[in-house]
Every structure is written in C-alpha cells, then in structure tokens.
Amino acid sequence: MSREKTVGFIGLGAMGLPMAACIAKAGLPLVVHDAHAARTEEVAGITGARAMGSPADVARHAALLITMLPNSSIVERVMFGEEGLVAASGPGTVLADMSSGQPEKTIELARRAKAAGLAMIDAPVSGGVPRARTGELAIMLGGDAAACDTMEPVMAAMGRTLRTGTVGTAHAMKALNNLVSAGGFLIGIEAMLIGRKFGLEPSIMVDVLNASTGMNNSTQKKFKQFVISRSFDSGFKLDLMVKDLNIALDLAQSGEVDTPFAQLCRDMWRAAVEAGVGDDHTAMARFSEKIGGVELG
C-alpha cells in the first residue's frame, strides 16, 4: 500500500473502533494504533487493518492521519511526544483531529504542526456510537481548504462533512453543539419528571414531544432508548460531556459573553459527575430524578 493513500487512525475507543471500521469497509488502506497494545491488535483483527506500535509508526506508513482521543493534552502528546507522529511524518501529510478538543489549543497545535511541515485540521463529530457504526456521523471541518479537500474521501466513509471555517472553529462548534444537546436533555428530563408526578406515562410523553415542538435529539434518540429502559449505555461518557461544556463556557468567558443558562447547565452536569450517578451521559437523568424525587423507569 502506498503511504500517500493510506489512512492512519490513532485512538480506538468506543467511537474510534466503528469509525475505523467504516474506513476499512470503504476499501481505504488502513493502519491503526491505540495506547493499549491489546486494543490495537483487537481492532486490527476486526477491521483488517495493520497494527502499529506507536504514533510514529503510523506516520511512517500513512499520510492521511486521524486522531480520536479524549482531550487536547493527549493529542499534543501523540503529536509531539516521544515516538510522536509529527517528527515521523513525510511531505504531504495531513492530520485530522477528530477528538473534541479545546479550540485555542488546536490553533496552537496546528501552528506548530505547520512549522514542522504537516497540515492539521480539526474534524470533531456528532452522532454518537450508533451513527459511528453506520457511517452517518455529522463531521465538522475546520482548517485550510486544500487540507480539508484532501481528507474529504476519508471523511465520506464516516459521515457527512460541514465546513466551519479556519482551524479551531470546528472544535468550537462541537462544544457549542453539545451545550445545546446537554440543555435539551436536561430540560426534557425535568419536563417528564413533572409529568410523571402528575400521572403521565413517560413513554407517552416522549411520543407527544416527538410529534410536537418540544422534540429534540434527546427525545428522539435517548429518552426511550437509554433512560426509560434504564440501560444508560449510549456510549458517550458523562465526564466527556462535562469536558465539552467546560470548553463552551471557556469560549464564552474569553469572548466576554454572559451566559447564565449555559453556566447553570454546565454546573448541573458537573454536579452529576461529582454525585457518581453513572458513567454514561444519559445517567444524568438519575441525578435529575434524585433532585425531583421522581423516577421515570
């Protein structure tokens, strides 16, 4: 396989695995790496990709690089740390950071990468594990137009792209999207708790909301599936939601935008983490149930 056409995927967690699988299914040459060697071998076996022992090994074999990692600090370490990918990258390499990163940090990393001869774009996703499996993610792209063009065929294997502007804007948009999502989830649960106390059945309330103006992503894809069912296993972690909300509030603070409702929303989600209500973000409903004294299940 030629290095120029090979995709290198780093970070094979709950989202990374199905995303890498979609790339392999599209017939694109693929090499993979995860911090856990056993996970790397497992995903290589599932996807038919070649397992690599380090980020540097990935960069030596692939010119189209993807990181799908928990935060910007880990992305920086993978890029510039020992056995990092930047030093091992050849001419024409493009890196798409598909993690939910901090916009200002992403701008800094892109500047450092450019000085080393590597083009970096930010490409966070929305849609969760279900849409990662089907290749129907919404992918936000920020960065140089030529670099985005280069990565478009790879992105097409995983979903639909929406360009947001210069590098860093996609990570900003992802955080703002999750702020709206978190607010919709929280107000929807509280409305259902009120209705449950009055005597309405939770499943009926969801049906009515989904046929009315109260409909949102949570009413459509989370309430029945993960809250009323009591499975709380959507695949997106509660602490990662809080991380994205912190990024959104940091943007507000740096722009001197007063956002009292967003602040309250973030504070409630953070309190749910501190209360230990569960690992998955849909377990936020348990925190609201505890406050309201009503259970939806």
C-alpha positions as CSV (number, residue, x, y, z in Angstrom):
1,M,0.0,0.0,0.0
2,S,1.3,3.5,-0.8
3,R,1.8,5.8,2.1
4,E,0.1,8.7,0.3
5,K,-3.2,6.9,0.1
6,T,-3.0,5.1,3.5
7,V,-5.1,6.3,6.4
8,G,-3.6,6.1,9.9
9,F,-6.1,6.0,12.8
10,I,-5.0,6.7,16.4
11,G,-7.4,6.2,19.3
12,L,-9.6,3.1,19.1
13,G,-12.1,3.6,21.9
14,A,-15.9,3.4,21.8
15,M,-16.0,5.8,18.8
16,G,-12.7,5.1,17.2
17,L,-13.4,1.4,16.6
18,P,-16.6,1.9,14.5
19,M,-15.1,4.9,12.7
20,A,-12.0,2.9,11.7
21,A,-14.2,0.0,10.7
22,C,-16.1,2.3,8.3
23,I,-12.9,3.5,6.7
24,A,-11.8,-0.1,6.2
25,K,-15.2,-1.0,4.8
26,A,-14.8,1.8,2.2
27,G,-11.7,0.0,0.9
28,L,-9.2,2.5,2.1
29,P,-5.8,1.2,3.2
30,L,-5.7,1.5,7.0
31,V,-3.1,1.3,9.8
32,V,-4.2,1.7,13.4
33,H,-2.7,2.4,16.8
34,D,-4.1,2.7,20.4
35,A,-2.3,3.3,23.7
36,H,-3.3,-0.2,24.7
37,A,-1.5,-2.7,22.5
38,A,-4.2,-5.4,23.0
39,R,-6.8,-3.0,21.8
40,T,-4.7,-2.2,18.7
41,E,-4.4,-5.9,17.8
42,E,-8.1,-6.4,18.5
43,V,-9.2,-3.6,16.2
44,A,-6.7,-4.7,13.5
45,G,-8.3,-8.1,13.6
46,I,-11.8,-6.8,13.3
47,T,-11.1,-4.3,10.5
48,G,-8.3,-6.0,8.6
49,A,-6.0,-3.0,9.2
50,R,-2.3,-3.3,10.1
51,A,-1.5,-2.7,13.7
52,M,1.2,-0.2,14.5
53,G,3.3,0.0,17.7
54,S,3.4,3.8,18.1
55,P,2.1,7.1,16.6
56,A,5.4,7.5,14.8
57,D,5.0,4.1,13.2
58,V,1.5,5.2,12.0
59,A,3.0,8.4,10.4
60,R,5.7,6.4,8.7
61,H,3.1,4.3,6.9
62,A,0.3,6.8,6.3
63,A,0.0,10.3,5.0
64,L,-3.7,10.7,6.0
65,L,-3.7,10.8,9.8
66,I,-6.7,10.8,12.2
67,T,-6.6,11.2,16.0
68,M,-9.7,10.3,18.0
69,L,-8.6,10.9,21.6
70,P,-10.1,12.1,24.9
71,N,-8.6,15.6,25.0
72,S,-6.2,18.1,23.5
73,S,-3.4,17.3,26.0
74,I,-3.3,13.7,24.8
75,V,-3.5,14.8,21.2
76,E,-0.4,17.0,21.9
77,R,1.5,14.1,23.4
78,V,0.6,11.9,20.4
79,M,1.8,14.6,18.0
80,F,4.9,15.9,19.7
81,G,5.9,13.4,22.5
82,E,8.3,10.5,22.4
83,E,7.6,8.4,19.3
84,G,5.1,11.2,18.2
85,L,3.7,11.3,14.8
86,V,4.9,14.8,13.7
87,A,8.6,14.1,13.6
88,A,8.0,10.9,11.7
89,S,5.6,12.5,9.1
90,G,6.7,12.9,5.5
91,P,5.8,15.5,2.9
92,G,2.1,16.0,2.1
93,T,0.9,14.6,5.4
94,V,-2.5,15.9,6.7
95,L,-3.7,15.3,10.2
96,A,-7.4,15.5,11.1
97,D,-8.0,15.7,14.9
98,M,-11.5,14.2,15.3
99,S,-11.4,14.5,19.1
100,S,-13.4,17.1,21.0
101,G,-10.6,19.5,21.6
102,Q,-10.0,22.9,23.0
103,P,-10.2,25.4,20.1
104,E,-7.3,27.6,21.3
105,K,-5.1,24.6,21.9
106,T,-6.0,23.2,18.5
107,I,-4.9,26.5,16.9
108,E,-1.6,26.3,18.7
109,L,-1.0,22.6,17.7
110,A,-1.9,23.4,14.1
111,R,0.7,26.3,14.1
112,R,3.4,24.0,15.5
113,A,2.5,21.2,13.1
114,K,2.7,23.6,10.1
115,A,6.2,24.7,11.2
116,A,7.1,21.0,11.0
117,G,5.7,20.6,7.6
118,L,2.4,18.9,8.5
119,A,-1.1,20.3,7.8
120,M,-3.6,20.0,10.6
121,I,-7.4,20.4,10.6
122,D,-10.0,19.8,13.3
123,A,-12.8,17.4,12.5
124,P,-14.9,16.6,15.6
125,V,-18.1,14.5,15.2
126,S,-21.6,14.3,16.4
127,G,-23.9,11.3,16.3
128,G,-22.5,9.0,19.0
129,V,-21.7,5.3,18.7
130,P,-24.9,4.4,16.8
131,R,-24.1,6.7,13.9
132,A,-20.4,6.0,14.0
133,R,-21.3,2.3,13.3
134,T,-23.5,3.2,10.3
135,G,-21.1,5.8,8.9
136,E,-23.7,8.6,9.3
137,L,-21.8,11.0,11.6
138,A,-22.0,14.8,11.3
139,I,-18.4,15.8,10.8
140,M,-17.4,19.5,11.4
141,L,-14.3,20.5,9.4
142,G,-12.1,23.5,10.3
143,G,-8.9,24.4,8.6
144,D,-7.1,25.1,5.3
145,A,-9.4,24.3,2.3
146,A,-6.8,22.2,0.5
147,A,-6.1,20.1,3.6
148,C,-9.9,19.6,4.1
149,D,-10.2,18.6,0.4
150,T,-7.5,16.0,0.9
151,M,-9.3,14.5,3.8
152,E,-12.8,14.6,2.3
153,P,-12.7,11.0,0.8
154,V,-11.8,9.6,4.2
155,M,-14.4,11.7,6.0
156,A,-17.0,10.5,3.5
157,A,-16.5,6.9,4.7
158,M,-17.6,8.0,8.2
159,G,-20.4,10.6,7.6
160,R,-21.3,14.0,6.2
161,T,-19.0,17.0,6.5
162,L,-19.9,20.6,7.3
163,R,-17.1,23.1,7.0
164,T,-17.0,25.7,9.8
165,G,-14.0,28.0,8.8
166,T,-10.4,28.2,9.9
167,V,-8.7,25.7,12.1
168,G,-10.2,25.6,15.6
169,T,-13.7,26.6,14.6
170,A,-14.8,23.0,14.3
171,H,-13.8,22.3,17.8
172,A,-15.6,25.4,19.0
173,M,-18.7,24.4,17.1
174,K,-18.6,20.9,18.6
175,A,-18.6,22.2,22.1
176,L,-21.4,24.6,21.4
177,N,-23.4,21.8,19.8
178,N,-23.0,19.7,22.9
179,L,-24.0,22.7,25.1
180,V,-27.3,22.8,23.1
181,S,-27.6,19.0,23.4
182,A,-27.0,19.0,27.1
183,G,-29.6,21.7,27.7
184,G,-32.2,19.9,25.6
185,F,-31.6,16.7,27.5
186,L,-31.8,18.3,30.9
187,I,-35.0,20.3,30.3
188,G,-36.6,17.3,28.6
189,I,-36.0,15.1,31.6
190,E,-37.3,17.8,34.1
191,A,-40.5,18.2,32.0
192,M,-41.0,14.5,32.1
193,L,-40.5,14.3,35.8
194,I,-43.2,17.0,36.3
195,G,-45.5,15.0,34.0
196,R,-44.7,11.7,35.7
197,K,-45.6,13.2,39.1
198,F,-48.9,14.4,37.6
199,G,-49.6,10.9,36.3
200,L,-48.5,10.9,32.7
201,E,-46.7,7.8,31.4
202,P,-43.0,8.5,30.4
203,S,-43.3,6.7,27.0
204,I,-46.5,8.6,26.1
205,M,-44.8,11.9,27.0
206,V,-41.9,11.1,24.7
207,D,-44.3,10.3,21.8
208,V,-46.1,13.6,22.3
209,L,-42.8,15.6,22.5
210,N,-41.6,13.9,19.3
211,A,-44.8,14.9,17.5
212,S,-44.7,18.4,18.9
213,T,-42.4,21.5,19.2
214,G,-40.6,20.0,22.2
215,M,-38.9,17.5,20.0
216,N,-35.1,17.3,20.2
217,N,-32.3,14.8,19.7
218,S,-32.7,13.5,23.3
219,T,-36.5,13.0,23.0
220,Q,-35.9,11.1,19.7
221,K,-32.8,9.1,20.4
222,K,-32.1,8.9,24.1
223,F,-35.1,9.0,26.4
224,K,-36.8,5.7,25.5
225,Q,-33.7,4.0,24.4
226,F,-31.5,4.7,27.4
227,V,-33.4,6.4,30.2
228,I,-36.9,4.8,30.3
229,S,-35.2,1.4,29.5
230,R,-32.8,2.1,32.4
231,S,-29.9,0.8,30.3
232,F,-27.9,4.1,30.5
233,D,-25.5,2.8,27.8
234,S,-25.5,5.3,24.9
235,G,-21.7,5.0,24.6
236,F,-20.8,8.7,25.4
237,K,-19.4,9.3,28.8
238,L,-20.8,11.7,31.3
239,D,-17.4,13.2,32.1
240,L,-16.7,13.9,28.4
241,M,-20.0,15.8,28.2
242,V,-18.8,17.9,31.1
243,K,-15.5,18.4,29.3
244,D,-17.3,19.8,26.2
245,L,-19.5,22.0,28.4
246,N,-16.4,23.5,30.1
247,I,-14.9,24.2,26.6
248,A,-18.1,26.0,25.6
249,L,-18.1,28.1,28.9
250,D,-14.4,28.9,28.3
251,L,-15.3,30.3,24.9
252,A,-18.0,32.4,26.5
253,Q,-15.6,33.7,29.1
254,S,-12.8,34.5,26.6
255,G,-15.3,36.3,24.4
256,E,-16.8,38.1,27.5
257,V,-20.3,36.8,26.7
258,D,-22.5,36.5,29.8
259,T,-24.4,33.1,29.6
260,P,-26.2,32.4,32.9
261,F,-28.3,29.5,31.5
262,A,-25.3,27.8,29.9
263,Q,-23.4,28.2,33.2
264,L,-26.3,26.6,35.2
265,C,-26.5,23.8,32.7
266,R,-22.8,23.0,33.0
267,D,-22.9,23.2,36.8
268,M,-25.7,20.7,36.9
269,W,-23.9,18.2,34.7
270,R,-20.7,18.7,36.7
271,A,-22.7,18.0,39.9
272,A,-23.9,14.8,38.4
273,V,-20.4,13.6,37.9
274,E,-19.5,14.5,41.5
275,A,-22.6,12.7,42.7
276,G,-21.4,9.5,41.0
277,V,-24.7,8.8,39.2
278,G,-23.1,6.7,36.5
279,D,-20.5,6.5,33.7
280,D,-22.7,7.2,30.7
281,H,-24.0,10.7,30.0
282,T,-27.6,9.5,29.9
283,A,-27.2,8.7,33.6
284,M,-27.6,12.4,34.1
285,A,-31.3,11.5,34.3
286,R,-30.7,9.7,37.6
287,F,-29.3,13.0,39.0
288,S,-32.5,14.9,37.9
289,E,-34.6,12.1,39.3
290,K,-32.8,12.3,42.7
291,I,-33.4,16.1,42.8
292,G,-37.0,15.8,41.7
293,G,-37.9,12.8,43.9
294,V,-39.5,11.0,40.9
295,E,-38.2,8.1,38.8
296,L,-39.0,7.7,35.1
297,G,-38.3,4.0,34.7
